[in-house]
Amino acid sequence: MPKMELTALQPMLAAQKADALSAMNAAELSTERQTAMDYYLGNMSRDMPAQEGRSRAVSTDVQDAVEG
């Protein structure tokens, strides 16, 4: 197999790097969207667990206003 020229290799590597970075960003966005949906639906248990003996009620005013 003939040796590939550097000028042909650089764009290929740049494209591969861009694909990898966009996949990483998409995975991060997916996680952030899931967290936002949990908050929207009133599920705050991941970041703000209810204390023992305290109410677990969460206001869904934002969801109610958007859905209305």
N, C-alpha and C positions, 0 to 999 in steps of 0.2 A: 504494500500500500504506500503511495507517495506521501511524503511529509506535507502536512497542511501549513499553509502560509499563515503568519501571525495576523495579517490583515483580515483573513477570513475567519480566524478563530475568535478574535476579540468580540465581534458582534454576536456570535453564537453564545459565548460565555455571558455577555451582558444580558441577552434575552433570557438565559437560564436563571441568572441571578434575579432579574425582574419577576419572573414567574414564581420563584421561591419566596421572594419578599411579599408578593401579593397574596400568596396562599397563607403566609403567616398573619398578614393583616386581616384577611377574611376570617380566620379562626378567632382572632382577638375580637373582631366586630361581632361575631356570632355570640361569644360569651357576654359581651356588653349588652347586646340586644336581649339575651335571655334574662339578664339581671334587670334590665329596664322593664321587661314584660312582667317579671315577678313583682316588682314594685307597683306597677300599674294595677295588677290584680290583687294587691294588698298583702302579698307574701313578703314580710320583712324579716323572716326568721334567720336568714343567712347572715345578715349584717347587724341586725338589732334583735337578738333573741329576748323573749319576754322573761322577766325575772320571776323566780319562784314565788307563787302566791299573788302575782299581779295579773291584771287583765291582759288577754292576748288580742283584744279588739284593735282593729286597724281601720282608720277612716279611708274610704275610697272616694272622696269628693272629686278628685281629678278624673277618675274613670267615669263617675256618674255624670260629670259635666260634659265630657267628651262624647259619651254614648248618648246623652240627651240631645 
